[in-house]
């Protein structure tokens, strides 16, 4: 499967998805569509479709955004130094879509690597495990477990 940023994909974004992914925005805490999603599946870039995070790596962090311990494919996630808003943080962007996803922090579950990928729902599309094969994500089913 080829993952790419296209003008068509950008044109299909909602205003909130565009603000978050293209303008490095942040959705209000507690408002994201996937914050309380507990279904098995994967989260892919809303722009490029590249696989980013698995439901089996999602955890309840209490921060107000979906949180994950690691990306499915580390090469699909770029980490960049972010010094905006008077803070030093690590921004997370998709590699192929160049979408702003959120930030990664070193305060995740220690027994699962210690990282917390704090991700905006607006930058994601959820693909349920039952649909993964049909949508071309069959190679990642082994990373999805019953929750």
N, CA, C and O atoms as CSV, one atom per row, in Angstrom:
chain,resi,resn,atom,element,x,y,z
A,1,UNK,N,N,0.851,-1.182,0.000
A,1,UNK,CA,C,0.000,0.000,0.000
A,1,UNK,C,C,0.894,1.243,0.000
A,1,UNK,O,O,1.881,1.315,0.732
A,2,UNK,N,N,0.532,2.203,-0.825
A,2,UNK,CA,C,1.311,3.441,-0.925
A,2,UNK,C,C,0.621,4.532,-0.112
A,2,UNK,O,O,-0.581,4.757,-0.253
A,3,UNK,N,N,1.381,5.195,0.726
A,3,UNK,CA,C,0.842,6.258,1.560
A,3,UNK,C,C,1.403,7.583,1.079
A,3,UNK,O,O,2.612,7.732,0.904
A,4,UNK,N,N,0.520,8.539,0.866
A,4,UNK,CA,C,0.988,9.831,0.378
A,4,UNK,C,C,0.016,10.931,0.766
A,4,UNK,O,O,-1.169,10.693,0.997
A,5,UNK,N,N,0.543,12.120,0.829
A,5,UNK,CA,C,-0.249,13.331,1.059
A,5,UNK,C,C,-0.720,13.804,-0.313
A,5,UNK,O,O,0.097,14.051,-1.200
A,6,UNK,N,N,-2.024,13.929,-0.488
A,6,UNK,CA,C,-2.538,14.399,-1.777
A,6,UNK,C,C,-3.445,15.598,-1.543
A,6,UNK,O,O,-4.009,15.773,-0.464
A,7,UNK,N,N,-3.570,16.413,-2.573
A,7,UNK,CA,C,-4.453,17.574,-2.471
A,7,UNK,C,C,-5.907,17.128,-2.274
A,7,UNK,O,O,-6.671,17.789,-1.570
A,8,UNK,N,N,-6.286,16.009,-2.896
A,8,UNK,CA,C,-7.641,15.486,-2.715
A,8,UNK,C,C,-7.899,15.139,-1.254
A,8,UNK,O,O,-8.953,15.464,-0.707
A,9,UNK,N,N,-6.929,14.476,-0.626
A,9,UNK,CA,C,-7.091,14.091,0.781
A,9,UNK,C,C,-7.204,15.333,1.664
A,9,UNK,O,O,-8.012,15.362,2.592
A,10,UNK,N,N,-6.412,16.343,1.383
A,10,UNK,CA,C,-6.455,17.587,2.166
A,10,UNK,C,C,-7.805,18.286,1.957
A,10,UNK,O,O,-8.381,18.830,2.900
A,11,UNK,N,N,-8.300,18.265,0.719
A,11,UNK,CA,C,-9.573,18.921,0.415
A,11,UNK,C,C,-10.752,18.261,1.132
A,11,UNK,O,O,-11.763,18.917,1.383
A,12,UNK,N,N,-10.638,16.980,1.462
A,12,UNK,CA,C,-11.726,16.254,2.137
A,12,UNK,C,C,-11.734,16.462,3.655
A,12,UNK,O,O,-12.673,16.032,4.325
A,13,UNK,N,N,-10.718,17.104,4.198
A,13,UNK,CA,C,-10.654,17.301,5.651
A,13,UNK,C,C,-11.749,18.248,6.130
A,13,UNK,O,O,-12.133,19.184,5.430
A,14,UNK,N,N,-12.240,17.983,7.336
A,14,UNK,CA,C,-13.160,18.935,7.966
A,14,UNK,C,C,-12.329,20.145,8.404
A,14,UNK,O,O,-11.103,20.057,8.457
A,15,UNK,N,N,-12.973,21.270,8.717
A,15,UNK,CA,C,-12.199,22.422,9.205
A,15,UNK,C,C,-11.337,22.072,10.423
A,15,UNK,O,O,-10.198,22.529,10.513
A,16,UNK,N,N,-11.851,21.279,11.350
A,16,UNK,CA,C,-11.071,20.900,12.544
A,16,UNK,C,C,-9.902,19.994,12.171
A,16,UNK,O,O,-8.800,20.174,12.689
A,17,UNK,N,N,-10.118,19.035,11.293
A,17,UNK,CA,C,-9.029,18.155,10.850
A,17,UNK,C,C,-7.947,18.965,10.147
A,17,UNK,O,O,-6.757,18.717,10.340
A,18,UNK,N,N,-8.356,19.927,9.336
A,18,UNK,CA,C,-7.390,20.779,8.631
A,18,UNK,C,C,-6.591,21.618,9.634
A,18,UNK,O,O,-5.367,21.707,9.534
A,19,UNK,N,N,-7.286,22.234,10.606
A,19,UNK,CA,C,-6.623,23.069,11.609
A,19,UNK,C,C,-5.580,22.262,12.379
A,19,UNK,O,O,-4.468,22.740,12.607
A,20,UNK,N,N,-5.931,21.050,12.777
A,20,UNK,CA,C,-5.011,20.222,13.561
A,20,UNK,C,C,-3.859,19.702,12.703
A,20,UNK,O,O,-2.694,19.886,13.056
A,21,UNK,N,N,-4.176,19.053,11.579
A,21,UNK,CA,C,-3.127,18.381,10.802
A,21,UNK,C,C,-2.265,19.324,9.977
A,21,UNK,O,O,-1.064,19.093,9.834
A,22,UNK,N,N,-2.857,20.383,9.432
A,22,UNK,CA,C,-2.125,21.259,8.516
A,22,UNK,C,C,-1.583,22.516,9.184
A,22,UNK,O,O,-0.619,23.109,8.701
A,23,UNK,N,N,-2.206,22.931,10.306
A,23,UNK,CA,C,-1.783,24.159,10.985
A,23,UNK,C,C,-1.233,23.885,12.381
A,23,UNK,O,O,-1.085,24.800,13.190
A,24,UNK,N,N,-0.929,22.605,12.658
A,24,UNK,CA,C,-0.378,22.177,13.952
A,24,UNK,C,C,-1.248,22.617,15.121
A,24,UNK,O,O,-0.743,23.035,16.163
A,25,UNK,N,N,-2.552,22.518,14.937
A,25,UNK,CA,C,-3.488,22.865,16.002
A,25,UNK,C,C,-3.645,21.738,17.011
A,25,UNK,O,O,-3.076,20.657,16.859
A,26,UNK,N,N,-4.426,22.015,18.036
A,26,UNK,CA,C,-4.719,21.021,19.065
A,26,UNK,C,C,-6.208,21.076,19.364
A,26,UNK,O,O,-6.769,22.150,19.585
A,27,UNK,N,N,-6.847,19.906,19.371
A,27,UNK,CA,C,-8.262,19.898,19.724
A,27,UNK,C,C,-8.397,20.100,21.231
A,27,UNK,O,O,-7.481,19.786,21.991
A,28,UNK,N,N,-9.540,20.624,21.655
A,28,UNK,CA,C,-9.764,20.855,23.075
A,28,UNK,C,C,-9.714,19.531,23.834
A,28,UNK,O,O,-10.239,18.531,23.346
A,29,UNK,N,N,-9.095,19.500,25.018
A,29,UNK,CA,C,-9.024,18.244,25.772
A,29,UNK,C,C,-10.418,17.707,26.080
A,29,UNK,O,O,-11.347,18.459,26.375
A,30,UNK,N,N,-10.533,16.393,26.004
A,30,UNK,CA,C,-11.789,15.736,26.328
A,30,UNK,C,C,-12.821,15.751,25.229
A,30,UNK,O,O,-13.932,15.261,25.429
A,31,UNK,N,N,-12.486,16.307,24.052
A,31,UNK,CA,C,-13.482,16.448,22.981
A,31,UNK,C,C,-13.256,15.498,21.807
A,31,UNK,O,O,-14.128,15.383,20.946
A,32,UNK,N,N,-12.140,14.831,21.747
A,32,UNK,CA,C,-11.792,14.017,20.582
A,32,UNK,C,C,-12.659,12.786,20.411
A,32,UNK,O,O,-13.042,12.125,21.376
A,33,UNK,N,N,-12.956,12.499,19.151
A,33,UNK,CA,C,-13.811,11.368,18.788
A,33,UNK,C,C,-13.295,10.034,19.325
A,33,UNK,O,O,-14.096,9.164,19.668
A,34,UNK,N,N,-11.975,9.853,19.403
A,34,UNK,CA,C,-11.412,8.551,19.769
A,34,UNK,C,C,-10.922,8.451,21.207
A,34,UNK,O,O,-10.357,7.430,21.599
A,35,UNK,N,N,-11.133,9.495,21.992
A,35,UNK,CA,C,-10.649,9.487,23.376
A,35,UNK,C,C,-11.143,8.253,24.136
A,35,UNK,O,O,-10.365,7.603,24.834
A,36,UNK,N,N,-12.422,7.932,24.002
A,36,UNK,CA,C,-12.999,6.814,24.749
A,36,UNK,C,C,-13.298,5.605,23.872
A,36,UNK,O,O,-14.132,4.773,24.229
A,37,UNK,N,N,-12.628,5.501,22.731
A,37,UNK,CA,C,-12.814,4.344,21.854
A,37,UNK,C,C,-12.039,3.159,22.417
A,37,UNK,O,O,-10.830,3.247,22.630
A,38,UNK,N,N,-12.729,2.059,22.656
A,38,UNK,CA,C,-12.079,0.857,23.201
A,38,UNK,C,C,-12.225,-0.333,22.261
A,38,UNK,O,O,-12.032,-1.477,22.673
A,39,UNK,N,N,-12.566,-0.069,20.996
A,39,UNK,CA,C,-12.719,-1.139,20.009
A,39,UNK,C,C,-11.344,-1.591,19.512
A,39,UNK,O,O,-10.400,-0.801,19.516
A,40,UNK,N,N,-11.220,-2.860,19.080
A,40,UNK,CA,C,-9.949,-3.336,18.521
A,40,UNK,C,C,-9.765,-2.839,17.089
A,40,UNK,O,O,-10.695,-2.882,16.284
A,41,UNK,N,N,-8.568,-2.370,16.783
A,41,UNK,CA,C,-8.274,-1.888,15.440
A,41,UNK,C,C,-7.029,-1.040,15.435
A,41,UNK,O,O,-6.244,-1.049,16.382
A,42,UNK,N,N,-6.859,-0.300,14.343
A,42,UNK,CA,C,-5.701,0.586,14.227
A,42,UNK,C,C,-6.165,1.999,13.890
A,42,UNK,O,O,-7.262,2.220,13.375
A,43,UNK,N,N,-5.294,2.932,14.198
A,43,UNK,CA,C,-5.516,4.341,13.907
A,43,UNK,C,C,-4.547,4.720,12.806
A,43,UNK,O,O,-3.340,4.507,12.927
A,44,UNK,N,N,-5.084,5.289,11.720
A,44,UNK,CA,C,-4.263,5.654,10.571
A,44,UNK,C,C,-4.326,7.164,10.358
A,44,UNK,O,O,-5.246,7.829,10.833
A,45,UNK,N,N,-3.346,7.691,9.646
A,45,UNK,CA,C,-3.296,9.116,9.336
A,45,UNK,C,C,-4.519,9.493,8.499
A,45,UNK,O,O,-4.798,8.851,7.487
A,46,UNK,N,N,-5.240,10.519,8.911
A,46,UNK,CA,C,-6.442,10.981,8.208
A,46,UNK,C,C,-6.111,11.458,6.796
A,46,UNK,O,O,-6.975,11.428,5.919
A,47,UNK,N,N,-4.879,11.896,6.562
A,47,UNK,CA,C,-4.476,12.409,5.255
A,47,UNK,C,C,-3.925,11.300,4.354
A,47,UNK,O,O,-4.388,11.138,3.225
A,48,UNK,N,N,-2.948,10.542,4.837
A,48,UNK,CA,C,-2.239,9.576,3.982
A,48,UNK,C,C,-2.707,8.133,4.141
A,48,UNK,O,O,-2.465,7.309,3.259
A,49,UNK,N,N,-3.366,7.816,5.239
A,49,UNK,CA,C,-3.777,6.442,5.501
A,49,UNK,C,C,-2.692,5.565,6.075
A,49,UNK,O,O,-2.920,4.377,6.305
A,50,UNK,N,N,-1.500,6.125,6.315
A,50,UNK,CA,C,-0.429,5.284,6.864
A,50,UNK,C,C,-0.792,4.844,8.285
A,50,UNK,O,O,-1.311,5.645,9.062
A,51,UNK,N,N,-0.522,3.571,8.637
A,51,UNK,CA,C,-0.842,3.068,9.965
A,51,UNK,C,C,0.044,3.733,11.019
A,51,UNK,O,O,1.262,3.821,10.861
A,52,UNK,N,N,-0.590,4.198,12.097
A,52,UNK,CA,C,0.150,4.920,13.124
A,52,UNK,C,C,0.141,4.213,14.479
A,52,UNK,O,O,1.204,3.948,15.041
A,53,UNK,N,N,-1.037,3.906,15.007
A,53,UNK,CA,C,-1.134,3.348,16.350
A,53,UNK,C,C,-2.142,2.211,16.388
A,53,UNK,O,O,-3.114,2.207,15.632
A,54,UNK,N,N,-1.903,1.237,17.280
A,54,UNK,CA,C,-2.802,0.092,17.450
A,54,UNK,C,C,-3.596,0.246,18.740
A,54,UNK,O,O,-3.119,0.824,19.717
A,55,UNK,N,N,-4.813,-0.280,18.723
A,55,UNK,CA,C,-5.657,-0.228,19.924
A,55,UNK,C,C,-4.993,-0.921,21.101
A,55,UNK,O,O,-5.222,-0.539,22.248
A,56,UNK,N,N,-4.177,-1.931,20.839
A,56,UNK,CA,C,-3.516,-2.657,21.925
A,56,UNK,C,C,-2.448,-1.816,22.623
A,56,UNK,O,O,-1.999,-2.175,23.711
A,57,UNK,N,N,-2.034,-0.698,22.010
A,57,UNK,CA,C,-1.050,0.199,22.623
A,57,UNK,C,C,-1.697,1.463,23.182
A,57,UNK,O,O,-0.998,2.367,23.640
A,58,UNK,N,N,-3.034,1.532,23.147
A,58,UNK,CA,C,-3.764,2.687,23.671
A,58,UNK,C,C,-3.953,2.495,25.172
A,58,UNK,O,O,-4.178,1.378,25.636
A,59,UNK,N,N,-3.860,3.582,25.927
A,59,UNK,CA,C,-4.077,3.490,27.371
A,59,UNK,C,C,-4.742,4.755,27.876
A,59,UNK,O,O,-4.705,5.797,27.221
A,60,UNK,N,N,-5.341,4.651,29.033
A,60,UNK,CA,C,-6.034,5.783,29.661
A,60,UNK,C,C,-5.012,6.588,30.451
A,60,UNK,O,O,-4.538,6.146,31.497
A,61,UNK,N,N,-4.675,7.778,29.943
A,61,UNK,CA,C,-3.654,8.595,30.607
A,61,UNK,C,C,-4.272,9.698,31.458
A,61,UNK,O,O,-3.612,10.253,32.338
A,62,UNK,N,N,-5.542,10.016,31.196
A,62,UNK,CA,C,-6.190,11.097,31.922
A,62,UNK,C,C,-5.824,12.483,31.420
A,62,UNK,O,O,-6.184,13.476,32.051
A,63,UNK,N,N,-5.108,12.576,30.288
A,63,UNK,CA,C,-4.655,13.877,29.787
A,63,UNK,C,C,-5.699,14.576,28.913
A,63,UNK,O,O,-5.553,15.762,28.617
A,64,UNK,N,N,-6.744,13.866,28.497
A,64,UNK,CA,C,-7.774,14.490,27.668
A,64,UNK,C,C,-7.655,14.211,26.180
A,64,UNK,O,O,-8.485,14.672,25.396
A,65,UNK,N,N,-6.633,13.460,25.780
A,65,UNK,CA,C,-6.435,13.071,24.385
A,65,UNK,C,C,-6.126,11.581,24.335
A,65,UNK,O,O,-5.637,11.023,25.317
A,66,UNK,N,N,-6.403,10.929,23.212
A,66,UNK,CA,C,-6.007,9.525,23.094
A,66,UNK,C,C,-4.498,9.388,23.305
A,66,UNK,O,O,-3.714,10.179,22.782
A,67,UNK,N,N,-4.105,8.376,24.078
A,67,UNK,CA,C,-2.690,8.170,24.386
A,67,UNK,C,C,-2.274,6.753,24.013
A,67,UNK,O,O,-3.016,5.791,24.207
A,68,UNK,N,N,-1.063,6.657,23.472
A,68,UNK,CA,C,-0.521,5.378,23.020
A,68,UNK,C,C,0.900,5.231,23.536
A,68,UNK,O,O,1.589,6.227,23.760
A,69,UNK,N,N,1.346,3.979,23.728
A,69,UNK,CA,C,2.694,3.740,24.236
A,69,UNK,C,C,3.748,3.714,23.139
A,69,UNK,O,O,4.926,3.961,23.397
A,70,UNK,N,N,3.318,3.409,21.893
A,70,UNK,CA,C,4.291,3.362,20.794
A,70,UNK,C,C,3.561,3.359,19.455
A,70,UNK,O,O,2.388,2.991,19.391
A,71,UNK,N,N,4.248,3.770,18.380
A,71,UNK,CA,C,3.653,3.673,17.049
A,71,UNK,C,C,3.727,2.237,16.528
A,71,UNK,O,O,4.579,1.458,16.955
A,72,UNK,N,N,2.834,1.898,15.607
A,72,UNK,CA,C,2.863,0.572,14.978
A,72,UNK,C,C,4.166,0.404,14.201
A,72,UNK,O,O,4.878,-0.587,14.362
A,73,UNK,N,N,4.463,1.388,13.359
A,73,UNK,CA,C,5.676,1.383,12.530
A,73,UNK,C,C,6.435,2.664,12.875
A,73,UNK,O,O,6.049,3.745,12.431
A,74,UNK,N,N,7.505,2.558,13.658
A,74,UNK,CA,C,8.219,3.777,14.051
A,74,UNK,C,C,8.611,4.682,12.879
A,74,UNK,O,O,8.656,5.902,13.039
A,75,UNK,N,N,8.890,4.115,11.722
A,75,UNK,CA,C,9.278,4.921,10.554
A,75,UNK,C,C,8.131,5.785,10.033
A,75,UNK,O,O,8.368,6.704,9.249
A,76,UNK,N,N,6.895,5.510,10.452
A,76,UNK,CA,C,5.755,6.318,10.004
A,76,UNK,C,C,5.526,7.542,10.882
A,76,UNK,O,O,4.625,8.339,10.622
A,77,UNK,N,N,6.347,7.691,11.928
A,77,UNK,CA,C,6.173,8.805,12.861
A,77,UNK,C,C,7.493,9.566,12.989
A,77,UNK,O,O,8.516,8.999,13.371
A,78,UNK,N,N,7.451,10.852,12.666
A,78,UNK,CA,C,8.619,11.724,12.836
A,78,UNK,C,C,8.480,12.488,14.142
A,78,UNK,O,O,7.393,12.953,14.485
A,79,UNK,N,N,9.578,12.614,14.866
A,79,UNK,CA,C,9.582,13.377,16.111
A,79,UNK,C,C,10.472,14.600,15.923
A,79,UNK,O,O,11.637,14.487,15.542
A,80,UNK,N,N,9.897,15.777,16.198
A,80,UNK,CA,C,10.579,17.045,15.962
A,80,UNK,C,C,10.561,17.908,17.219
A,80,UNK,O,O,9.594,17.886,17.980
A,81,UNK,N,N,11.624,18.661,17.432
A,81,UNK,CA,C,11.680,19.583,18.567
A,81,UNK,C,C,10.676,20.717,18.357
A,81,UNK,O,O,10.634,21.327,17.289
A,82,UNK,N,N,9.873,20.990,19.377
A,82,UNK,CA,C,8.829,22.026,19.308
A,82,UNK,C,C,9.047,22.986,20.481
A,82,UNK,O,O,8.956,22.592,21.644
A,83,UNK,N,N,9.337,24.248,20.160
A,83,UNK,CA,C,9.581,25.238,21.216
A,83,UNK,C,C,8.474,26.295,21.277
A,83,UNK,O,O,8.672,27.371,21.841
A,84,UNK,N,N,7.307,25.985,20.696
A,84,UNK,CA,C,6.198,26.940,20.726
A,84,UNK,C,C,5.566,26.991,22.110
A,84,UNK,O,O,5.781,26.100,22.933
A,85,UNK,N,N,4.799,28.021,22.358
A,85,UNK,CA,C,4.045,28.195,23.614
A,85,UNK,C,C,4.941,28.201,24.852
A,85,UNK,O,O,4.501,27.831,25.940
A,86,UNK,N,N,6.206,28.625,24.687
A,86,UNK,CA,C,7.112,28.748,25.820
A,86,UNK,C,C,7.516,27.427,26.453
A,86,UNK,O,O,7.960,27.401,27.601
A,87,UNK,N,N,7.367,26.326,25.715
A,87,UNK,CA,C,7.725,25.005,26.235
A,87,UNK,C,C,8.691,24.323,25.272
A,87,UNK,O,O,8.795,24.699,24.104
A,88,UNK,N,N,9.390,23.324,25.777
A,88,UNK,CA,C,10.194,22.469,24.907
A,88,UNK,C,C,9.514,21.108,24.916
A,88,UNK,O,O,9.468,20.418,25.934
A,89,UNK,N,N,8.989,20.743,23.751
A,89,UNK,CA,C,8.269,19.476,23.631
A,89,UNK,C,C,8.757,18.754,22.377
A,89,UNK,O,O,9.529,19.297,21.586
A,90,UNK,N,N,8.291,17.528,22.219
A,90,UNK,CA,C,8.597,16.770,21.014
A,90,UNK,C,C,7.311,16.573,20.233
A,90,UNK,O,O,6.420,15.834,20.650
A,91,UNK,N,N,7.227,17.253,19.079
A,91,UNK,CA,C,6.071,17.133,18.205
A,91,UNK,C,C,6.135,15.805,17.465
A,91,UNK,O,O,7.218,15.316,17.143
A,92,UNK,N,N,4.962,15.222,17.196
A,92,UNK,CA,C,4.862,13.991,16.428
A,92,UNK,C,C,4.096,14.302,15.139
A,92,UNK,O,O,2.989,14.838,15.175
A,93,UNK,N,N,4.711,13.953,13.990
A,93,UNK,CA,C,4.083,14.154,12.676
A,93,UNK,C,C,4.157,12.838,11.909
A,93,UNK,O,O,5.091,12.055,12.084
A,94,UNK,N,N,3.155,12.604,11.053
A,94,UNK,CA,C,3.204,11.414,10.201
A,94,UNK,C,C,4.269,11.630,9.125
A,94,UNK,O,O,4.457,12.746,8.640
A,95,UNK,N,N,4.953,10.565,8.764
A,95,UNK,CA,C,6.043,10.658,7.795
A,95,UNK,C,C,5.537,10.958,6.392
A,95,UNK,O,O,6.033,11.882,5.746
A,96,UNK,N,N,4.562,10.198,5.907
A,96,UNK,CA,C,4.100,10.346,4.521
A,96,UNK,C,C,3.086,11.474,4.370
A,96,UNK,O,O,3.114,12.197,3.375
A,97,UNK,N,N,2.205,11.631,5.330
A,97,UNK,CA,C,1.180,12.666,5.250
A,97,UNK,C,C,1.645,14.016,5.745
A,97,UNK,O,O,1.025,15.036,5.444
A,98,UNK,N,N,2.745,14.038,6.513
A,98,UNK,CA,C,3.253,15.246,7.172
A,98,UNK,C,C,2.157,15.933,7.979
A,98,UNK,O,O,2.107,17.161,8.060
A,99,UNK,N,N,1.280,15.127,8.576
A,99,UNK,CA,C,0.210,15.658,9.413
A,99,UNK,C,C,0.721,15.854,10.832
A,99,UNK,O,O,1.451,15.013,11.357
A,100,UNK,N,N,0.337,16.966,11.453
A,100,UNK,CA,C,0.595,17.141,12.879
A,100,UNK,C,C,-0.327,16.171,13.606
A,100,UNK,O,O,-1.541,16.183,13.400
A,101,UNK,N,N,0.259,15.324,14.465
A,101,UNK,CA,C,-0.515,14.332,15.211
A,101,UNK,C,C,-0.699,14.737,16.665
A,101,UNK,O,O,-1.780,14.568,17.229
A,102,UNK,N,N,0.349,15.266,17.266
A,102,UNK,CA,C,0.328,15.621,18.685
A,102,UNK,C,C,1.752,15.721,19.194
A,102,UNK,O,O,2.637,16.229,18.506
A,103,UNK,N,N,1.967,15.227,20.423
A,103,UNK,CA,C,3.291,15.276,21.045
A,103,UNK,C,C,3.567,13.970,21.779
A,103,UNK,O,O,2.645,13.222,22.102
A,104,UNK,N,N,4.837,13.707,22.037
A,104,UNK,CA,C,5.215,12.534,22.827
A,104,UNK,C,C,5.911,13.023,24.094
A,104,UNK,O,O,6.727,13.944,24.061
A,105,UNK,N,N,5.570,12.385,25.207
A,105,UNK,CA,C,6.100,12.760,26.521
A,105,UNK,C,C,6.681,11.530,27.213
A,105,UNK,O,O,6.260,10.407,26.934
A,106,UNK,N,N,7.656,11.733,28.124
A,106,UNK,CA,C,8.300,10.607,28.798
A,106,UNK,C,C,7.585,10.175,30.085
A,106,UNK,O,O,8.230,9.700,31.020
A,107,UNK,N,N,6.251,10.338,30.137
A,107,UNK,CA,C,5.527,10.007,31.365
A,107,UNK,C,C,4.487,8.901,31.162
A,107,UNK,O,O,3.477,8.851,31.864
A,108,UNK,N,N,4.746,8.021,30.198
A,108,UNK,CA,C,3.845,6.903,29.945
A,108,UNK,C,C,4.108,5.749,30.896
A,108,UNK,O,O,4.967,5.848,31.772
A,109,UNK,N,N,3.371,4.650,30.730
A,109,UNK,CA,C,3.542,3.484,31.611
A,109,UNK,C,C,4.968,2.933,31.534
A,109,UNK,O,O,5.441,2.563,30.460
A,110,UNK,N,N,5.638,2.883,32.670
A,110,UNK,CA,C,7.033,2.433,32.700
A,110,UNK,C,C,7.199,1.005,32.206
A,110,UNK,O,O,8.195,0.679,31.560
A,111,UNK,N,N,6.224,0.152,32.507
A,111,UNK,CA,C,6.326,-1.252,32.098
A,111,UNK,C,C,6.074,-1.452,30.603
A,111,UNK,O,O,6.206,-2.564,30.091
A,112,UNK,N,N,5.710,-0.365,29.902
A,112,UNK,CA,C,5.469,-0.446,28.455
A,112,UNK,C,C,6.347,0.533,27.687
A,112,UNK,O,O,5.982,0.967,26.594
A,113,UNK,N,N,7.498,0.882,28.247
A,113,UNK,CA,C,8.464,1.731,27.549
A,113,UNK,C,C,8.562,3.144,28.056
A,113,UNK,O,O,9.526,3.841,27.740
A,114,UNK,N,N,7.583,3.600,28.844
A,114,UNK,CA,C,7.664,4.912,29.472
A,114,UNK,C,C,7.250,6.099,28.624
A,114,UNK,O,O,7.388,7.237,29.071
A,115,UNK,N,N,6.742,5.876,27.401
A,115,UNK,CA,C,6.347,6.992,26.551
A,115,UNK,C,C,4.830,7.137,26.506
A,115,UNK,O,O,4.086,6.167,26.653
A,116,UNK,N,N,4.393,8.386,26.297
A,116,UNK,CA,C,2.973,8.691,26.097
A,116,UNK,C,C,2.861,9.518,24.832
A,116,UNK,O,O,3.216,10.697,24.817
A,117,UNK,N,N,2.368,8.898,23.773
A,117,UNK,CA,C,2.075,9.606,22.539
A,117,UNK,C,C,0.678,10.183,22.701
A,117,UNK,O,O,-0.314,9.455,22.671
A,118,UNK,N,N,0.611,11.483,22.870
A,118,UNK,CA,C,-0.628,12.219,23.125
A,118,UNK,C,C,-1.102,12.743,21.770
A,118,UNK,O,O,-0.514,13.673,21.218
A,119,UNK,N,N,-2.178,12.136,21.234
A,119,UNK,CA,C,-2.525,12.316,19.826
A,119,UNK,C,C,-3.927,12.903,19.645
A,119,UNK,O,O,-4.871,12.480,20.313
A,120,UNK,N,N,-4.057,13.859,18.759
A,120,UNK,CA,C,-5.352,14.459,18.432
A,120,UNK,C,C,-6.211,13.481,17.631
A,120,UNK,O,O,-5.748,12.929,16.632
A,121,UNK,N,N,-7.450,13.262,18.056
A,121,UNK,CA,C,-8.372,12.417,17.287
A,121,UNK,C,C,-8.565,12.964,15.876
A,121,UNK,O,O,-8.742,12.195,14.931
A,122,UNK,N,N,-8.533,14.283,15.729
A,122,UNK,CA,C,-8.780,14.914,14.426
A,122,UNK,C,C,-7.734,14.542,13.378
A,122,UNK,O,O,-7.967,14.727,12.183
A,123,UNK,N,N,-6.585,14.020,13.809
A,123,UNK,CA,C,-5.551,13.633,12.853
A,123,UNK,C,C,-5.630,12.147,12.489
A,123,UNK,O,O,-4.825,11.647,11.703
A,124,UNK,N,N,-6.604,11.455,13.067
A,124,UNK,CA,C,-6.689,10.006,12.906
A,124,UNK,C,C,-7.981,9.552,12.233
A,124,UNK,O,O,-8.989,10.259,12.231
A,125,UNK,N,N,-7.917,8.353,11.663
A,125,UNK,CA,C,-9.098,7.617,11.230
A,125,UNK,C,C,-8.956,6.234,11.830
A,125,UNK,O,O,-7.896,5.618,11.717
A,126,UNK,N,N,-10.007,5.733,12.468
A,126,UNK,CA,C,-9.966,4.417,13.092
A,126,UNK,C,C,-10.448,3.363,12.106
A,126,UNK,O,O,-11.478,3.535,11.453
A,127,UNK,N,N,-9.695,2.265,12.003
A,127,UNK,CA,C,-10.078,1.133,11.165
A,127,UNK,C,C,-10.287,-0.052,12.105
A,127,UNK,O,O,-9.334,-0.553,12.702
A,128,UNK,N,N,-11.531,-0.496,12.232
A,128,UNK,CA,C,-11.863,-1.610,13.118
A,128,UNK,C,C,-11.177,-2.885,12.624
A,128,UNK,O,O,-10.996,-3.083,11.423
A,129,UNK,N,N,-10.802,-3.739,13.568
A,129,UNK,CA,C,-10.120,-4.989,13.217
A,129,UNK,C,C,-10.897,-5.758,12.135
A,129,UNK,O,O,-10.289,-6.335,11.234
A,130,UNK,N,N,-12.224,-5.770,12.218
A,130,UNK,CA,C,-13.039,-6.515,11.252
A,130,UNK,C,C,-12.933,-5.954,9.838
A,130,UNK,O,O,-13.262,-6.650,8.877
A,131,UNK,N,N,-12.482,-4.715,9.693
A,131,UNK,CA,C,-12.373,-4.060,8.380
A,131,UNK,C,C,-10.934,-3.965,7.880
A,131,UNK,O,O,-10.696,-3.571,6.738
A,132,UNK,N,N,-9.970,-4.327,8.737
A,132,UNK,CA,C,-8.563,-4.107,8.393
A,132,UNK,C,C,-8.134,-4.844,7.127
A,132,UNK,O,O,-7.476,-4.258,6.268
A,133,UNK,N,N,-8.492,-6.104,7.002
A,133,UNK,CA,C,-8.108,-6.884,5.820
A,133,UNK,C,C,-8.668,-6.240,4.556
A,133,UNK,O,O,-7.939,-6.037,3.585
A,134,UNK,N,N,-9.953,-5.919,4.567
A,134,UNK,CA,C,-10.619,-5.347,3.393
A,134,UNK,C,C,-10.030,-3.992,3.010
A,134,UNK,O,O,-10.013,-3.635,1.832
A,135,UNK,N,N,-9.550,-3.239,3.991
A,135,UNK,CA,C,-8.991,-1.910,3.710
A,135,UNK,C,C,-7.487,-1.933,3.425
A,135,UNK,O,O,-6.872,-0.882,3.242
A,136,UNK,N,N,-6.893,-3.140,3.388
A,136,UNK,CA,C,-5.476,-3.248,3.045
A,136,UNK,C,C,-4.526,-3.192,4.225
A,136,UNK,O,O,-3.324,-3.002,4.039
A,137,UNK,N,N,-5.043,-3.354,5.443
A,137,UNK,CA,C,-4.188,-3.296,6.631
A,137,UNK,C,C,-4.015,-4.663,7.289
A,137,UNK,O,O,-3.682,-4.743,8.471
A,138,UNK,N,N,-4.240,-5.745,6.527
A,138,UNK,CA,C,-4.146,-7.098,7.064
A,138,UNK,C,C,-2.807,-7.427,7.707
A,138,UNK,O,O,-2.744,-8.230,8.637
A,139,UNK,N,N,-1.734,-6.809,7.217
A,139,UNK,CA,C,-0.401,-7.078,7.773
A,139,UNK,C,C,-0.279,-6.640,9.233
A,139,UNK,O,O,0.657,-7.046,9.921
A,140,UNK,N,N,-1.212,-5.820,9.711
A,140,UNK,CA,C,-1.108,-5.283,11.061
A,140,UNK,C,C,-2.085,-5.911,12.046
A,140,UNK,O,O,-2.123,-5.515,13.211
A,141,UNK,N,N,-2.876,-6.886,11.596
A,141,UNK,CA,C,-3.864,-7.520,12.483
A,141,UNK,C,C,-3.201,-8.141,13.701
A,141,UNK,O,O,-3.778,-8.137,14.788
A,142,UNK,N,N,-1.999,-8.673,13.534
A,142,UNK,CA,C,-1.324,-9.315,14.677
A,142,UNK,C,C,-0.947,-8.307,15.764
A,142,UNK,O,O,-0.580,-8.711,16.867
A,143,UNK,N,N,-1.028,-7.010,15.478
A,143,UNK,CA,C,-0.729,-5.995,16.496
A,143,UNK,C,C,-1.988,-5.534,17.233
A,143,UNK,O,O,-1.924,-4.686,18.123
A,144,UNK,N,N,-3.132,-6.106,16.849
A,144,UNK,CA,C,-4.401,-5.725,17.462
A,144,UNK,C,C,-4.901,-6.906,18.270
A,144,UNK,O,O,-5.008,-8.021,17.759
A,145,UNK,N,N,-5.208,-6.657,19.537
A,145,UNK,CA,C,-5.703,-7.728,20.393
A,145,UNK,C,C,-7.083,-7.360,20.909
A,145,UNK,O,O,-7.490,-6.200,20.867
A,146,UNK,N,N,-7.787,-8.359,21.391
A,146,UNK,CA,C,-9.069,-8.064,22.038
A,146,UNK,C,C,-8.788,-7.241,23.278
A,146,UNK,O,O,-7.842,-7.512,24.017
A,147,UNK,N,N,-9.614,-6.239,23.500
A,147,UNK,CA,C,-9.425,-5.362,24.652
A,147,UNK,C,C,-10.409,-5.752,25.733
A,147,UNK,O,O,-10.426,-5.141,26.801
